[in-house]
């Protein structure tokens, strides 16, 4: 039971990390497109677009690749 809780906690942490990275990328795209920082913060009810792909950094891929 303890292991299951740990795994669920880790999955939630990873999901929050992915969401945070997606929001950062979305803000970065809005800034580079000429949007203001107020516009990029957006409506809290509006979710970020789903078409933004978040990939892990290349450093995690390993030295053999």
C-alpha positions, 0 to 999 in steps of 0.5 A: 500500500505504501508503494502505491501511494508513493507512485501516485504522489510521484505521478502527480508531481510529474504531471504538475511539472509537465503542466508548469513547463507547458505554461512556460512554453505558452507564455514564451510563445505569446511573448515572442509573438508580440503579446503582452505579459498581461495577455499571456497570463490569461484567464485562469479558467482557460486551459493551455492549448493541448497541441504544445508538446513537452519533451524532456531535456536532452541531458536526460537522454543519456550520453550513448544517444 
